[in-house]
Amino acid sequence: MKAVCWHGAQDMRVDHVADPQILNPRDAIIKVTSTAICGSDLHLYGGFMPGMQAGDIVGHEFMGEVVELGSAVTNLSIGARVVVPFTIACGHCFFCDSGYHSLCDNSNPNAGVAEKMWGQSPAGLFGYTHILGGYAGGQAEYVRVPYADVGPMVVPDSVSDEQALFLTDIFPTGYQAIAQCDMQPGDTVAIWGCGPVGQFTIASAKMLGAGRVIAIDTVAERLDMAAGQHGAETLDARETGNTLQIVEALRDMTAGRGPDICVDAVGLEAHGVGLEYWYDNVKQSLQMETARPIVLRQAIMACRKAGTVSIPGVYGGIADKIPIGALMNKALTIKTGQTHVQHYLKPLMEHVERGDIDPSFVITHRMGLDEAPEAYRMFQARRDNCIKVVMQP
């Protein structure tokens, strides 16, 4: 089969690889009908995430048709159209039973490596480093899905592939970023990053009753989508500049108090201006730091006292100059984590079925799997107003 494989930084290729096989009675084989490039895939593309090996199949946003089932999978049938969570969960450990599926105790076969980095291991993920299991991803013609009796969800006939696809990751990720914050009706939410996750965070904040949503980015077309699609107020970080100026701008917009909730939907490759950006950039290039936490610093400094900072943006290692004093003295709450997709699948699918939201709004480009290398280049460079690429094998 054909699959998109990582061969090093800035080097994605479409290779011919062996078809996946059933390895466990709880497995399923899915024929992929739609797959997408996620913003966190760009961290792999840029070479910022450790644990990748040449030839690894990437991709964790995918859906398709069930073509083979292990003997223990009784909840699915051959031919069913399913959406697959990017987090792999056993469904029966303490964390899965508690609704924290991205913290599953049993789905990462390389848990010992993750424990050395983070103290404990989260769940395994599709197509996202050997630290998180080394599972083959879904930017391919076929994919093996472990724990298929727990993860995949059958898609109703009334919901198209393009409406269902983002339930794999970015819609639940944006939703969890708000839902975990105990947002009160009328709260003001500031969201850094208007890429795909940021767009769904904005949509979710509106859906859950935010009074105001302020969207912050440096890319004009993303700010335009935030305003035009969701009615968000926008703040262009190119004009406000450094952390102090952004914090002051947000205070001016909130009568001096600051946003009730601040969301870092950017993660480890944040951009900025001035000394702090170059400081982080140099430290990253010297492998003395694994992230540019510019947005995280801004969110902590801007958030109102006793507010909440939510971090759906991906971080993988260490970051410098985090304002821990502001975090403590302002009595802020931090909420973060990979997304517990299985926990949100059913209610979010119901929102789509009712017409509360059409997740396909975020798609700007549709391409074939053979075009993946160009799609990665375009997405990273934000060429041609690219916000979200969907590929069909």
N, C-alpha and C positions, 0 to 999 in steps of 0.2 A: 504494500500500500504506500501511498504518498503521505508524508508527514513533515511538518515544519520543525527543524532541528537546530539547536544552538551549537555553534562551532567556535564561540569566543565573542568578545565584545564587538558589537556592530556587525556581526556575522551570522545571520539567520539564513538557512538554506532549506529548500524543499528536497528531501531525500526519499529514496525508495527503501523501506524498512520492512521487517517481517510483520505479518498480521498478528494482532494480539490473540491470545488464547485464554480459555477458562483455566484458572489455576486453583480456584477454591470453589466449593459448592455455593458460596454466597456471591459469586461474581456474575456479571452480565457483560456481553459484548454489545456495544452501541455503534450503529452506522451513523456517523456524524452528518447531519444535514445543515447545520449552521454553527459557526464558531466565530469568536471575536478576539481582537487584540485588546487586552486590558492595560490600563496605565501602569499597573505593577509589572506587566511583562516588559515594559521599557526599562525597569530596573535591571532585569536580566540582560536585555539587549545592550545596555550601557556598561555591563560588567560590574555592577555595584553589589550584587548579591553573591556571597560565597556558596560553594557546594555544587556548582554546575560542572558537568562533564561534557566534553565534545560528543555530539550525537544525541544529546538528551532531547526528547520530544516535548515541546512546550505547549502552553495553552490550558487555561482552566475555565474558560467561558464557552460551553458547548452544549448542544442538545442533539437529539436524533432519534433513530428508530431502533428498538430492541431486535437484535437478530440472533442472539444465543443467550441461554440462561443456564446458570448452575442449578443443581438439583434442589438447593435449599431456598431458591428465590421463587416464592409462590404468589407474591403480590403483583408481579408483572407478567405480561404475556408477549409472545413473539409478535412483532409488528406494532407494538404500542409506541406512541410518540411521547418521549419523556424529556424533561429538563433535569440536568444533573448538577447538584451543589458542588462548588469547587472545594469545599471542606469535606474530607472523608471521615465518616464517623461510624463507629460500631453499633451505636444505638442502645447499648446495655451497660456501659460503665457508669460510674458515679456522675461524671460530667455530662454525658449524654442524657442520663435520666434527669439531670437538673436543668436541661435546656441549653447547656454550654457545649454545643456540638463541635466547635472549633478547638476545644480543649480535650477532645477524646483521648483517653489513656491508651487505646489499643491500635490506632490506625497508622502510627508512624513506626515503621520497622527500624528506623535509624534514630530512635529516641535518645540513645546514649550520646550522639553527637549534639543534638539540640540541648540536652541537659548541660553539657559542658559550656555552651554559649549562654543559655538563658536560665539555668537552674532547674527548669522542668521543660518537658516537651509539650508543644501543642499538638493538634491533629496533623495527620498527613494531608498534603495538598496535591492536586493534580498539576503536573508539569512545572513544579516550582522548587527546584534544588533538591539535592540528596539529603540535606539537613532535615527536610520535611518529607522524607520518604522515598524520593527518587522515582515517583510514579510517572509513567508516560502521560503526557497531556493530550488535550483534545483538539489541537490544531492538526488534524489528521483525518483520514478517511474512516478509521475505526478506532475505538478505544475500549480498553478493559476497565470496567467500573467495579471496584471492590465494594463489599457491603451493599450490594444492589437491592437487598431487601429493606434497606433503611433510607438510602439517599435519593434515588431518582423518583420524580413525581410525574404521573401521567398528565399530559396537557389536554385540557378540554378542546373539543372540536371547534368551539367558537373563538379560540385564541390562536392567532397565527404564530409561526416560528419567531418572527421578528418581535412580536409582543411578549413572547415567553422567554426568549433567549437570555435576557438580562436578569431574570430571576435566579440564574446560576451564581451571580456575584454582585454586580454593581447596584442593582435595585435594593436587595436586602442590605448591602453594605451602607448605602446612603440612609436607608430607613433605620437601621440599628444605630447609626451615628446620632440620630435624634431620639429614638425611642428609649435609649439607655440613659438619657439625661433628665428624666422626670420633668420634661418641659411643661410649663403651665400655660393655659390659654392666654394669648396676648404677649408672650415673651418675645424679646428681640434676639434673633439668632444671626451671628456673623459667620460666614463660611468662606474660608480661604481655599481657592482652587475651584474653578468652574469647568474642569474636565468632566468626563462621564460620571465619576463617583460624586463629584460636587454637584452636578446637575440633579442627580437623584436625591442628594441630601437636601437641596433646595426644595425639590418637589415634595419630599417627605415632610419637611418642616411646615410647608404650607398645608399639606394634607392633615397634619396632626395639630393644627391650630395656632401656629406662630402668628403673632401680631405683625411683626416685621421680619424680613429676611434681607440681610445685607451681603451681597456677593462680591468677593474680592479676587481679582486676577490681573494678569498683565496682557492677556490676549483678547483683542477687541471682539472677535466673533463669539468667544465663550461668554463674555459679558453680555453681548447682544442676546444670546440664547437665554441666559439667566433672566434678563429683563423681559424679553418678548414671550418666552414660553411660560415663565412662572410669575412674572410681575415682581421680581426682586429689585430692590434698590442696588445700585452697583457702585463699586469703588475701584478705580483703576490704580493699581499699585505702581504703575510707571509714573504716575503724576504725584502720588503721595510720597513715594521714595522709600526712605529707611524706616526702621521699626518705630522710632519716636514719632515720625510724621503720621504713620498709619494709626498708631495708638491715639494720637491727638485727633485725627480725623474721625475715628470711631466715637471718641468721647463727645466731639462736637455734634455728631449725629444722634447721640443718646442722652442729651442734656447733662453731660458730664459724668454719667454713671458707668457707662460701658455696657456692652451686650450681656444679656443674661447667660447665653450659651455661645461659646466660640468653638468652631470646628476646623481642625486641620485635615483637610481632604487632599493634601499635597504629598506629605511624607518626605522621604529622605533626599529627594532631588529638587528641593525648593530653590527658587532663584530670588535674587535680591539686588540691591545696589550698594555701592560703597564698601567700606572696610569690612563689615561683618560678612558680606558675601565672599569677598576675596579671601578672608581668613579661613572660612569653611572650605572653600574651593581648594586652597593650597593644602590644608590638612588632609582633605580627601585624597588628593593626588599623591601625597606622601604616605598614604595608608595609616595615618595617625588618627583618623576619624572616619566613620562609615556613613555619615549623614551630614546634610546641610540643614540644620534644624531652625532655619530662619523663621518659617511660619509658626513653628511651635513656640518660639520665643515671643513672637508677636501676639499669638493667641493668649498666652499666659499674662502678658503685660496688659493686654486690652480688656480682658474679661472683667466684669464687675466683681466686687467683693462678694464672696459666698456664691459665686457662679460656678459654671461647669465648663471644663475644656474637654472636648471629645476628639479622639484621634483615630479616624478610620484610615488615614494615610499610612503607608507601609514604612516601618523602620525595622532594620535587621541587626543592628549592632550597637555602637556607641556614638554618642554625640556630645559636643562640648558647649560650655557656656550656657547651660540651661538655667534660667533665673529661679532657682529653687527658693530663694528668699521671698520673691513675690508670690510664688505658689503657696508657701506656708503662711505668710503673714496676711494674705488676702483670703485665707480659708477656702481655697479653690478645691473643687472635686475634679479628679481626672477619670475619664471613662475611655477605655480603648479595647483593642483586641481584634483578632480575625473574626469574621462574621459567622454567627451561628445560623447558617443559611437554612438548615432543616427546620429550625424553630419558626422561621418567618415565611416559609414557602406557601403554606396553605392560605393564611390571611392575605398575603400579597397577591396571590393568584386570584383570590376573590375580588380584590380591588380592580384587577385588570378585567375580569369577567363582567363586573358591574359597569365598567367604563369610567371609573374614577380617574384612571390614568392610562395612557397608551405609551408604554415604555419605548416604543420604536422612535419617539421624537428625537432621540439622541443620535440616531444613525445619520452620518453624513456621507459615508462611502461604502459601496458594496463591491467586492472583488472576489476573484477566484482564489483558491488555495495556492495555485501556482504563482500568484502575484504577491505572496506573503513577504518576500524580502523587500520589495518596493513599498508595500503597505507599512512595514515597520519603519523604513526610512522616512516616509511621508508623515506618519503619526508622530514620530519623535521630533521632526523639524516643524510640525504643525503647518505643513504646506497645504495649499488648496483648501484652507479653512477646515482642516481635518479635525474632527472631534471624536468620532467613533467609526471604526472599520469593522464590517461584518464580512466574513468569507464563507463561501459555499464550496465544499470539496467536489 
